[in-house]
Amino acid sequence: YEHEKRYQKLLDNIQNGQVFKRDEVVRWQCRNCGYVHEGKEAPEVCPSCKHPRAHFEIMKSNY
């Protein structure tokens, strides 16, 4: 059930154009170099390593 909910949310984000956009400010992290950007959208290109937007994800806190 949890697996289905997770993938449904991912599908909803794709269909609503919300993969790299949020309604509130979040921290986006480049998966290539670790650069962190705060904003409602991930940058088009990482200002640090120049990788495209597809390399960004919402930053997770792992303790």
mmJSON file of the N, C-alpha and C atoms, coordinates in Angstrom:
{"data_MODEL":{"atom_site":{
"group_PDB":["ATOM","ATOM","ATOM","ATOM","ATOM","ATOM","ATOM","ATOM","ATOM","ATOM","ATOM","ATOM","ATOM","ATOM","ATOM","ATOM","ATOM","ATOM","ATOM","ATOM","ATOM","ATOM","ATOM","ATOM","ATOM","ATOM","ATOM","ATOM","ATOM","ATOM","ATOM","ATOM","ATOM","ATOM","ATOM","ATOM","ATOM","ATOM","ATOM","ATOM","ATOM","ATOM","ATOM","ATOM","ATOM","ATOM","ATOM","ATOM","ATOM","ATOM","ATOM","ATOM","ATOM","ATOM","ATOM","ATOM","ATOM","ATOM","ATOM","ATOM","ATOM","ATOM","ATOM","ATOM","ATOM","ATOM","ATOM","ATOM","ATOM","ATOM","ATOM","ATOM","ATOM","ATOM","ATOM","ATOM","ATOM","ATOM","ATOM","ATOM","ATOM","ATOM","ATOM","ATOM","ATOM","ATOM","ATOM","ATOM","ATOM","ATOM","ATOM","ATOM","ATOM","ATOM","ATOM","ATOM","ATOM","ATOM","ATOM","ATOM","ATOM","ATOM","ATOM","ATOM","ATOM","ATOM","ATOM","ATOM","ATOM","ATOM","ATOM","ATOM","ATOM","ATOM","ATOM","ATOM","ATOM","ATOM","ATOM","ATOM","ATOM","ATOM","ATOM","ATOM","ATOM","ATOM","ATOM","ATOM","ATOM","ATOM","ATOM","ATOM","ATOM","ATOM","ATOM","ATOM","ATOM","ATOM","ATOM","ATOM","ATOM","ATOM","ATOM","ATOM","ATOM","ATOM","ATOM","ATOM","ATOM","ATOM","ATOM","ATOM","ATOM","ATOM","ATOM","ATOM","ATOM","ATOM","ATOM","ATOM","ATOM","ATOM","ATOM","ATOM","ATOM","ATOM","ATOM","ATOM","ATOM","ATOM","ATOM","ATOM","ATOM","ATOM","ATOM","ATOM","ATOM","ATOM","ATOM","ATOM","ATOM","ATOM","ATOM","ATOM","ATOM","ATOM","ATOM","ATOM","ATOM"],
"id":[1,2,3,4,5,6,7,8,9,10,11,12,13,14,15,16,17,18,19,20,21,22,23,24,25,26,27,28,29,30,31,32,33,34,35,36,37,38,39,40,41,42,43,44,45,46,47,48,49,50,51,52,53,54,55,56,57,58,59,60,61,62,63,64,65,66,67,68,69,70,71,72,73,74,75,76,77,78,79,80,81,82,83,84,85,86,87,88,89,90,91,92,93,94,95,96,97,98,99,100,101,102,103,104,105,106,107,108,109,110,111,112,113,114,115,116,117,118,119,120,121,122,123,124,125,126,127,128,129,130,131,132,133,134,135,136,137,138,139,140,141,142,143,144,145,146,147,148,149,150,151,152,153,154,155,156,157,158,159,160,161,162,163,164,165,166,167,168,169,170,171,172,173,174,175,176,177,178,179,180,181,182,183,184,185,186,187,188,189],
"type_symbol":["N","C","C","N","C","C","N","C","C","N","C","C","N","C","C","N","C","C","N","C","C","N","C","C","N","C","C","N","C","C","N","C","C","N","C","C","N","C","C","N","C","C","N","C","C","N","C","C","N","C","C","N","C","C","N","C","C","N","C","C","N","C","C","N","C","C","N","C","C","N","C","C","N","C","C","N","C","C","N","C","C","N","C","C","N","C","C","N","C","C","N","C","C","N","C","C","N","C","C","N","C","C","N","C","C","N","C","C","N","C","C","N","C","C","N","C","C","N","C","C","N","C","C","N","C","C","N","C","C","N","C","C","N","C","C","N","C","C","N","C","C","N","C","C","N","C","C","N","C","C","N","C","C","N","C","C","N","C","C","N","C","C","N","C","C","N","C","C","N","C","C","N","C","C","N","C","C","N","C","C","N","C","C","N","C","C","N","C","C"],
"label_atom_id":["N","CA","C","N","CA","C","N","CA","C","N","CA","C","N","CA","C","N","CA","C","N","CA","C","N","CA","C","N","CA","C","N","CA","C","N","CA","C","N","CA","C","N","CA","C","N","CA","C","N","CA","C","N","CA","C","N","CA","C","N","CA","C","N","CA","C","N","CA","C","N","CA","C","N","CA","C","N","CA","C","N","CA","C","N","CA","C","N","CA","C","N","CA","C","N","CA","C","N","CA","C","N","CA","C","N","CA","C","N","CA","C","N","CA","C","N","CA","C","N","CA","C","N","CA","C","N","CA","C","N","CA","C","N","CA","C","N","CA","C","N","CA","C","N","CA","C","N","CA","C","N","CA","C","N","CA","C","N","CA","C","N","CA","C","N","CA","C","N","CA","C","N","CA","C","N","CA","C","N","CA","C","N","CA","C","N","CA","C","N","CA","C","N","CA","C","N","CA","C","N","CA","C","N","CA","C","N","CA","C","N","CA","C","N","CA","C","N","CA","C"],
"label_alt_id":[null,null,null,null,null,null,null,null,null,null,null,null,null,null,null,null,null,null,null,null,null,null,null,null,null,null,null,null,null,null,null,null,null,null,null,null,null,null,null,null,null,null,null,null,null,null,null,null,null,null,null,null,null,null,null,null,null,null,null,null,null,null,null,null,null,null,null,null,null,null,null,null,null,null,null,null,null,null,null,null,null,null,null,null,null,null,null,null,null,null,null,null,null,null,null,null,null,null,null,null,null,null,null,null,null,null,null,null,null,null,null,null,null,null,null,null,null,null,null,null,null,null,null,null,null,null,null,null,null,null,null,null,null,null,null,null,null,null,null,null,null,null,null,null,null,null,null,null,null,null,null,null,null,null,null,null,null,null,null,null,null,null,null,null,null,null,null,null,null,null,null,null,null,null,null,null,null,null,null,null,null,null,null,null,null,null,null,null,null],
"label_comp_id":["TYR","TYR","TYR","GLU","GLU","GLU","HIS","HIS","HIS","GLU","GLU","GLU","LYS","LYS","LYS","ARG","ARG","ARG","TYR","TYR","TYR","GLN","GLN","GLN","LYS","LYS","LYS","LEU","LEU","LEU","LEU","LEU","LEU","ASP","ASP","ASP","ASN","ASN","ASN","ILE","ILE","ILE","GLN","GLN","GLN","ASN","ASN","ASN","GLY","GLY","GLY","GLN","GLN","GLN","VAL","VAL","VAL","PHE","PHE","PHE","LYS","LYS","LYS","ARG","ARG","ARG","ASP","ASP","ASP","GLU","GLU","GLU","VAL","VAL","VAL","VAL","VAL","VAL","ARG","ARG","ARG","TRP","TRP","TRP","GLN","GLN","GLN","CYS","CYS","CYS","ARG","ARG","ARG","ASN","ASN","ASN","CYS","CYS","CYS","GLY","GLY","GLY","TYR","TYR","TYR","VAL","VAL","VAL","HIS","HIS","HIS","GLU","GLU","GLU","GLY","GLY","GLY","LYS","LYS","LYS","GLU","GLU","GLU","ALA","ALA","ALA","PRO","PRO","PRO","GLU","GLU","GLU","VAL","VAL","VAL","CYS","CYS","CYS","PRO","PRO","PRO","SER","SER","SER","CYS","CYS","CYS","LYS","LYS","LYS","HIS","HIS","HIS","PRO","PRO","PRO","ARG","ARG","ARG","ALA","ALA","ALA","HIS","HIS","HIS","PHE","PHE","PHE","GLU","GLU","GLU","ILE","ILE","ILE","MET","MET","MET","LYS","LYS","LYS","SER","SER","SER","ASN","ASN","ASN","TYR","TYR","TYR"],
"label_asym_id":["A","A","A","A","A","A","A","A","A","A","A","A","A","A","A","A","A","A","A","A","A","A","A","A","A","A","A","A","A","A","A","A","A","A","A","A","A","A","A","A","A","A","A","A","A","A","A","A","A","A","A","A","A","A","A","A","A","A","A","A","A","A","A","A","A","A","A","A","A","A","A","A","A","A","A","A","A","A","A","A","A","A","A","A","A","A","A","A","A","A","A","A","A","A","A","A","A","A","A","A","A","A","A","A","A","A","A","A","A","A","A","A","A","A","A","A","A","A","A","A","A","A","A","A","A","A","A","A","A","A","A","A","A","A","A","A","A","A","A","A","A","A","A","A","A","A","A","A","A","A","A","A","A","A","A","A","A","A","A","A","A","A","A","A","A","A","A","A","A","A","A","A","A","A","A","A","A","A","A","A","A","A","A","A","A","A","A","A","A"],
"label_entity_id":["1","1","1","1","1","1","1","1","1","1","1","1","1","1","1","1","1","1","1","1","1","1","1","1","1","1","1","1","1","1","1","1","1","1","1","1","1","1","1","1","1","1","1","1","1","1","1","1","1","1","1","1","1","1","1","1","1","1","1","1","1","1","1","1","1","1","1","1","1","1","1","1","1","1","1","1","1","1","1","1","1","1","1","1","1","1","1","1","1","1","1","1","1","1","1","1","1","1","1","1","1","1","1","1","1","1","1","1","1","1","1","1","1","1","1","1","1","1","1","1","1","1","1","1","1","1","1","1","1","1","1","1","1","1","1","1","1","1","1","1","1","1","1","1","1","1","1","1","1","1","1","1","1","1","1","1","1","1","1","1","1","1","1","1","1","1","1","1","1","1","1","1","1","1","1","1","1","1","1","1","1","1","1","1","1","1","1","1","1"],
"label_seq_id":[1,1,1,2,2,2,3,3,3,4,4,4,5,5,5,6,6,6,7,7,7,8,8,8,9,9,9,10,10,10,11,11,11,12,12,12,13,13,13,14,14,14,15,15,15,16,16,16,17,17,17,18,18,18,19,19,19,20,20,20,21,21,21,22,22,22,23,23,23,24,24,24,25,25,25,26,26,26,27,27,27,28,28,28,29,29,29,30,30,30,31,31,31,32,32,32,33,33,33,34,34,34,35,35,35,36,36,36,37,37,37,38,38,38,39,39,39,40,40,40,41,41,41,42,42,42,43,43,43,44,44,44,45,45,45,46,46,46,47,47,47,48,48,48,49,49,49,50,50,50,51,51,51,52,52,52,53,53,53,54,54,54,55,55,55,56,56,56,57,57,57,58,58,58,59,59,59,60,60,60,61,61,61,62,62,62,63,63,63],
"pdbx_PDB_ins_code":[null,null,null,null,null,null,null,null,null,null,null,null,null,null,null,null,null,null,null,null,null,null,null,null,null,null,null,null,null,null,null,null,null,null,null,null,null,null,null,null,null,null,null,null,null,null,null,null,null,null,null,null,null,null,null,null,null,null,null,null,null,null,null,null,null,null,null,null,null,null,null,null,null,null,null,null,null,null,null,null,null,null,null,null,null,null,null,null,null,null,null,null,null,null,null,null,null,null,null,null,null,null,null,null,null,null,null,null,null,null,null,null,null,null,null,null,null,null,null,null,null,null,null,null,null,null,null,null,null,null,null,null,null,null,null,null,null,null,null,null,null,null,null,null,null,null,null,null,null,null,null,null,null,null,null,null,null,null,null,null,null,null,null,null,null,null,null,null,null,null,null,null,null,null,null,null,null,null,null,null,null,null,null,null,null,null,null,null,null],
"Cartn_x":[0.817,0.0,0.865,1.903,2.793,3.519,3.917,4.597,3.685,2.437,1.47,1.257,1.152,0.956,2.146,3.353,4.56,4.578,4.318,4.352,3.185,2.062,0.943,1.301,1.975,2.401,3.419,4.344,5.308,4.597,3.63,2.861,2.102,1.485,0.77,1.715,2.925,3.906,4.27,4.44,4.773,3.622,2.424,1.262,0.946,1.275,0.979,2.167,3.244,4.418,5.08,5.045,5.582,6.837,7.5,8.692,9.799,10.01,11.07,10.519,9.257,8.614,7.793,7.763,6.933,6.235,5.173,4.438,5.154,6.002,6.743,8.241,9.046,10.501,10.998,11.813,12.432,13.915,14.66,16.092,16.286,16.838,17.114,18.599,18.944,20.343,20.729,21.864,22.394,22.956,22.506,22.978,24.381,24.864,26.212,27.272,27.09,28.139,27.732,26.433,25.974,25.569,25.674,25.273,23.828,23.539,22.191,21.641,20.437,19.738,18.425,18.108,16.821,15.916,14.726,13.775,12.568,11.624,10.418,10.662,11.754,12.104,13.576,13.897,15.297,15.878,17.158,17.752,17.804,17.786,17.884,19.202,20.277,21.616,22.269,22.984,23.684,24.777,24.773,25.791,27.184,27.27,28.558,29.2,28.444,29.028,28.464,27.477,26.876,26.035,25.675,24.774,23.351,22.516,21.157,20.234,19.099,18.066,17.716,17.781,17.403,18.233,19.361,20.211,19.81,18.779,18.348,17.22,17.244,16.167,15.98,14.828,14.6,15.522,16.227,17.223,16.552,17.16,16.654,17.538,16.961,17.732,17.856,19.063,19.321,20.099,19.535,20.193,20.668],
"Cartn_y":[-1.195,0.0,1.265,1.312,2.484,2.663,1.571,1.614,2.254,1.845,2.389,3.884,4.307,5.728,6.564,6.046,6.77,6.961,5.91,6.009,6.814,6.811,7.653,9.122,9.46,10.848,11.259,10.382,10.681,10.917,10.081,10.243,11.565,11.899,13.173,14.35,14.293,15.364,15.513,14.418,14.467,15.069,14.589,15.064,16.531,17.025,18.408,19.348,18.862,19.706,20.141,19.293,19.64,18.852,18.241,17.454,18.354,19.504,20.415,21.745,21.77,22.973,22.612,23.524,23.359,24.683,24.634,25.845,26.64,25.974,26.639,26.492,27.286,27.219,25.914,25.187,23.951,23.998,23.04,22.942,21.851,22.247,21.334,20.998,19.719,19.313,18.644,19.068,18.443,17.08,16.051,14.695,14.464,15.339,15.172,15.733,16.992,17.639,18.0,17.924,18.24,19.686,20.526,21.931,22.015,22.959,23.126,24.486,24.479,25.688,25.773,26.962,27.168,27.96,27.43,28.115,27.249,27.811,27.073,26.159,26.409,25.59,25.223,24.068,23.7,24.55,24.921,25.706,24.908,25.61,24.948,24.191,24.806,24.221,24.444,23.462,23.614,24.672,25.712,26.747,26.267,25.147,24.629,23.69,22.68,21.665,21.685,22.556,22.739,21.56,20.647,19.564,20.113,19.502,20.01,19.768,20.423,20.37,18.943,18.012,16.624,16.01,16.614,16.082,16.582,17.434,17.964,17.137,17.037,16.419,17.219,17.08,17.758,17.135,18.006,17.552,16.811,15.703,14.885,15.085,14.983,15.038,13.625,13.118,11.78,11.934,11.462,11.571,10.225],
"Cartn_z":[0.0,0.0,0.0,0.841,0.886,-0.441,-1.037,-2.333,-3.384,-3.401,-4.356,-4.129,-2.869,-2.56,-3.041,-2.827,-3.244,-4.759,-5.498,-6.958,-7.509,-6.84,-7.266,-7.098,-5.995,-5.782,-6.842,-7.188,-8.253,-9.578,-9.898,-11.127,-11.116,-9.993,-9.877,-10.105,-9.539,-9.736,-11.206,-11.901,-13.331,-14.116,-13.878,-14.628,-14.35,-13.156,-12.784,-12.965,-13.574,-13.789,-12.496,-11.478,-10.163,-9.788,-10.755,-10.435,-9.895,-10.53,-10.116,-9.615,-9.206,-8.676,-7.452,-6.499,-5.307,-5.018,-4.241,-3.878,-2.788,-2.016,-0.955,-1.219,-0.531,-0.679,-0.058,-0.804,-0.321,-0.655,-0.145,-0.45,-1.498,-2.65,-3.751,-3.722,-3.858,-3.827,-5.136,-5.685,-6.898,-6.519,-7.195,-6.902,-7.431,-8.305,-8.832,-7.882,-7.438,-6.651,-5.23,-4.916,-3.571,-3.353,-4.383,-4.26,-3.772,-2.864,-2.316,-2.729,-3.283,-3.719,-2.96,-2.425,-1.76,-2.678,-2.933,-3.786,-4.064,-4.809,-5.184,-6.375,-7.117,-8.28,-8.228,-8.771,-8.94,-10.066,-9.987,-11.067,-12.37,-13.494,-14.807,-14.932,-14.413,-14.467,-13.108,-12.615,-11.345,-11.504,-10.674,-10.799,-10.405,-9.724,-9.289,-10.315,-10.772,-11.661,-13.078,-13.32,-14.651,-15.136,-14.247,-14.641,-14.768,-15.612,-15.828,-14.63,-14.694,-13.649,-13.241,-14.163,-13.876,-12.749,-12.408,-11.34,-9.959,-9.872,-8.579,-7.986,-6.656,-5.902,-4.62,-4.004,-2.733,-1.696,-0.995,-0.023,1.12,1.496,2.596,3.819,4.981,6.222,6.761,6.777,7.318,8.614,9.693,10.991,11.442],
"occupancy":[1.0,1.0,1.0,1.0,1.0,1.0,1.0,1.0,1.0,1.0,1.0,1.0,1.0,1.0,1.0,1.0,1.0,1.0,1.0,1.0,1.0,1.0,1.0,1.0,1.0,1.0,1.0,1.0,1.0,1.0,1.0,1.0,1.0,1.0,1.0,1.0,1.0,1.0,1.0,1.0,1.0,1.0,1.0,1.0,1.0,1.0,1.0,1.0,1.0,1.0,1.0,1.0,1.0,1.0,1.0,1.0,1.0,1.0,1.0,1.0,1.0,1.0,1.0,1.0,1.0,1.0,1.0,1.0,1.0,1.0,1.0,1.0,1.0,1.0,1.0,1.0,1.0,1.0,1.0,1.0,1.0,1.0,1.0,1.0,1.0,1.0,1.0,1.0,1.0,1.0,1.0,1.0,1.0,1.0,1.0,1.0,1.0,1.0,1.0,1.0,1.0,1.0,1.0,1.0,1.0,1.0,1.0,1.0,1.0,1.0,1.0,1.0,1.0,1.0,1.0,1.0,1.0,1.0,1.0,1.0,1.0,1.0,1.0,1.0,1.0,1.0,1.0,1.0,1.0,1.0,1.0,1.0,1.0,1.0,1.0,1.0,1.0,1.0,1.0,1.0,1.0,1.0,1.0,1.0,1.0,1.0,1.0,1.0,1.0,1.0,1.0,1.0,1.0,1.0,1.0,1.0,1.0,1.0,1.0,1.0,1.0,1.0,1.0,1.0,1.0,1.0,1.0,1.0,1.0,1.0,1.0,1.0,1.0,1.0,1.0,1.0,1.0,1.0,1.0,1.0,1.0,1.0,1.0,1.0,1.0,1.0,1.0,1.0,1.0],
"B_iso_or_equiv":[0.0,0.0,0.0,0.0,0.0,0.0,0.0,0.0,0.0,0.0,0.0,0.0,0.0,0.0,0.0,0.0,0.0,0.0,0.0,0.0,0.0,0.0,0.0,0.0,0.0,0.0,0.0,0.0,0.0,0.0,0.0,0.0,0.0,0.0,0.0,0.0,0.0,0.0,0.0,0.0,0.0,0.0,0.0,0.0,0.0,0.0,0.0,0.0,0.0,0.0,0.0,0.0,0.0,0.0,0.0,0.0,0.0,0.0,0.0,0.0,0.0,0.0,0.0,0.0,0.0,0.0,0.0,0.0,0.0,0.0,0.0,0.0,0.0,0.0,0.0,0.0,0.0,0.0,0.0,0.0,0.0,0.0,0.0,0.0,0.0,0.0,0.0,0.0,0.0,0.0,0.0,0.0,0.0,0.0,0.0,0.0,0.0,0.0,0.0,0.0,0.0,0.0,0.0,0.0,0.0,0.0,0.0,0.0,0.0,0.0,0.0,0.0,0.0,0.0,0.0,0.0,0.0,0.0,0.0,0.0,0.0,0.0,0.0,0.0,0.0,0.0,0.0,0.0,0.0,0.0,0.0,0.0,0.0,0.0,0.0,0.0,0.0,0.0,0.0,0.0,0.0,0.0,0.0,0.0,0.0,0.0,0.0,0.0,0.0,0.0,0.0,0.0,0.0,0.0,0.0,0.0,0.0,0.0,0.0,0.0,0.0,0.0,0.0,0.0,0.0,0.0,0.0,0.0,0.0,0.0,0.0,0.0,0.0,0.0,0.0,0.0,0.0,0.0,0.0,0.0,0.0,0.0,0.0,0.0,0.0,0.0,0.0,0.0,0.0],
"pdbx_formal_charge":[null,null,null,null,null,null,null,null,null,null,null,null,null,null,null,null,null,null,null,null,null,null,null,null,null,null,null,null,null,null,null,null,null,null,null,null,null,null,null,null,null,null,null,null,null,null,null,null,null,null,null,null,null,null,null,null,null,null,null,null,null,null,null,null,null,null,null,null,null,null,null,null,null,null,null,null,null,null,null,null,null,null,null,null,null,null,null,null,null,null,null,null,null,null,null,null,null,null,null,null,null,null,null,null,null,null,null,null,null,null,null,null,null,null,null,null,null,null,null,null,null,null,null,null,null,null,null,null,null,null,null,null,null,null,null,null,null,null,null,null,null,null,null,null,null,null,null,null,null,null,null,null,null,null,null,null,null,null,null,null,null,null,null,null,null,null,null,null,null,null,null,null,null,null,null,null,null,null,null,null,null,null,null,null,null,null,null,null,null],
"auth_seq_id":[1,1,1,2,2,2,3,3,3,4,4,4,5,5,5,6,6,6,7,7,7,8,8,8,9,9,9,10,10,10,11,11,11,12,12,12,13,13,13,14,14,14,15,15,15,16,16,16,17,17,17,18,18,18,19,19,19,20,20,20,21,21,21,22,22,22,23,23,23,24,24,24,25,25,25,26,26,26,27,27,27,28,28,28,29,29,29,30,30,30,31,31,31,32,32,32,33,33,33,34,34,34,35,35,35,36,36,36,37,37,37,38,38,38,39,39,39,40,40,40,41,41,41,42,42,42,43,43,43,44,44,44,45,45,45,46,46,46,47,47,47,48,48,48,49,49,49,50,50,50,51,51,51,52,52,52,53,53,53,54,54,54,55,55,55,56,56,56,57,57,57,58,58,58,59,59,59,60,60,60,61,61,61,62,62,62,63,63,63],
"auth_comp_id":["TYR","TYR","TYR","GLU","GLU","GLU","HIS","HIS","HIS","GLU","GLU","GLU","LYS","LYS","LYS","ARG","ARG","ARG","TYR","TYR","TYR","GLN","GLN","GLN","LYS","LYS","LYS","LEU","LEU","LEU","LEU","LEU","LEU","ASP","ASP","ASP","ASN","ASN","ASN","ILE","ILE","ILE","GLN","GLN","GLN","ASN","ASN","ASN","GLY","GLY","GLY","GLN","GLN","GLN","VAL","VAL","VAL","PHE","PHE","PHE","LYS","LYS","LYS","ARG","ARG","ARG","ASP","ASP","ASP","GLU","GLU","GLU","VAL","VAL","VAL","VAL","VAL","VAL","ARG","ARG","ARG","TRP","TRP","TRP","GLN","GLN","GLN","CYS","CYS","CYS","ARG","ARG","ARG","ASN","ASN","ASN","CYS","CYS","CYS","GLY","GLY","GLY","TYR","TYR","TYR","VAL","VAL","VAL","HIS","HIS","HIS","GLU","GLU","GLU","GLY","GLY","GLY","LYS","LYS","LYS","GLU","GLU","GLU","ALA","ALA","ALA","PRO","PRO","PRO","GLU","GLU","GLU","VAL","VAL","VAL","CYS","CYS","CYS","PRO","PRO","PRO","SER","SER","SER","CYS","CYS","CYS","LYS","LYS","LYS","HIS","HIS","HIS","PRO","PRO","PRO","ARG","ARG","ARG","ALA","ALA","ALA","HIS","HIS","HIS","PHE","PHE","PHE","GLU","GLU","GLU","ILE","ILE","ILE","MET","MET","MET","LYS","LYS","LYS","SER","SER","SER","ASN","ASN","ASN","TYR","TYR","TYR"],
"auth_asym_id":["A","A","A","A","A","A","A","A","A","A","A","A","A","A","A","A","A","A","A","A","A","A","A","A","A","A","A","A","A","A","A","A","A","A","A","A","A","A","A","A","A","A","A","A","A","A","A","A","A","A","A","A","A","A","A","A","A","A","A","A","A","A","A","A","A","A","A","A","A","A","A","A","A","A","A","A","A","A","A","A","A","A","A","A","A","A","A","A","A","A","A","A","A","A","A","A","A","A","A","A","A","A","A","A","A","A","A","A","A","A","A","A","A","A","A","A","A","A","A","A","A","A","A","A","A","A","A","A","A","A","A","A","A","A","A","A","A","A","A","A","A","A","A","A","A","A","A","A","A","A","A","A","A","A","A","A","A","A","A","A","A","A","A","A","A","A","A","A","A","A","A","A","A","A","A","A","A","A","A","A","A","A","A","A","A","A","A","A","A"],
"auth_atom_id":["N","CA","C","N","CA","C","N","CA","C","N","CA","C","N","CA","C","N","CA","C","N","CA","C","N","CA","C","N","CA","C","N","CA","C","N","CA","C","N","CA","C","N","CA","C","N","CA","C","N","CA","C","N","CA","C","N","CA","C","N","CA","C","N","CA","C","N","CA","C","N","CA","C","N","CA","C","N","CA","C","N","CA","C","N","CA","C","N","CA","C","N","CA","C","N","CA","C","N","CA","C","N","CA","C","N","CA","C","N","CA","C","N","CA","C","N","CA","C","N","CA","C","N","CA","C","N","CA","C","N","CA","C","N","CA","C","N","CA","C","N","CA","C","N","CA","C","N","CA","C","N","CA","C","N","CA","C","N","CA","C","N","CA","C","N","CA","C","N","CA","C","N","CA","C","N","CA","C","N","CA","C","N","CA","C","N","CA","C","N","CA","C","N","CA","C","N","CA","C","N","CA","C","N","CA","C","N","CA","C","N","CA","C","N","CA","C","N","CA","C"],
"pdbx_PDB_model_num":[1,1,1,1,1,1,1,1,1,1,1,1,1,1,1,1,1,1,1,1,1,1,1,1,1,1,1,1,1,1,1,1,1,1,1,1,1,1,1,1,1,1,1,1,1,1,1,1,1,1,1,1,1,1,1,1,1,1,1,1,1,1,1,1,1,1,1,1,1,1,1,1,1,1,1,1,1,1,1,1,1,1,1,1,1,1,1,1,1,1,1,1,1,1,1,1,1,1,1,1,1,1,1,1,1,1,1,1,1,1,1,1,1,1,1,1,1,1,1,1,1,1,1,1,1,1,1,1,1,1,1,1,1,1,1,1,1,1,1,1,1,1,1,1,1,1,1,1,1,1,1,1,1,1,1,1,1,1,1,1,1,1,1,1,1,1,1,1,1,1,1,1,1,1,1,1,1,1,1,1,1,1,1,1,1,1,1,1,1]
}}}
